[in-house]
């Protein structure tokens, strides 16, 4: 059936996009592990919250606190701090070595002693909003921290999108991952379609959904390298025309080639989670279509 062929071509293309996206995401995770990108963005956010841009005052005391030190990996600052931990550490630091405040009145007194005017103003707002409930003040501080973390996620995701786009340009060019050439190969070769659909179905069923870029903890460098090798092996095992056995001839062929490559780059930029979910849906549609076909008598 023609509709079935189109679905199989779609599965093949989406599967290729997914694998290429996974390679780009994994490379990015490796880079993040080396450069401690998330940890640096988080430290920048903490310094901003505490109005200590140079990290020589409250921010320094914050990162030297025992509850933060246990989150570090070696000499690297943590890439994630639980909101509750942030609140507890801040309360302890503001106590100046004494007993933390046990009442709103005590908390207000501690806030009024803060020398940094901007931080004092910010915390006064939270104290006023808490009314007479100390627990509500803790919740307010955690919400204040979470709001900043949302901004940190935004910073990181923008960086990731740019890095993945640049990596996609390099990867697609190196593999000659031309969407138009791949689609043509799939459309005119039933064995190729069958092989790729079987492989896609196998990997999707045993693979967990990939996390969105910027979510979770950064993978180790060695783990990232091993995963990249595995993904590259899977990609090159597909019966798809990768590589550059010959270059296009003529201006129109070059134009088609460039458009096909750019189409793939744009697709990869959508991210591995997007293509994984899309691949699952298309495979389910194909399965439902196959199940709906009338059986033929031998």
Order of alpha helices (4+ residues) and beta strands (2+ residues): alpha-alpha-alpha-alpha-alpha-alpha-alpha-alpha-alpha-alpha-alpha-alpha-alpha
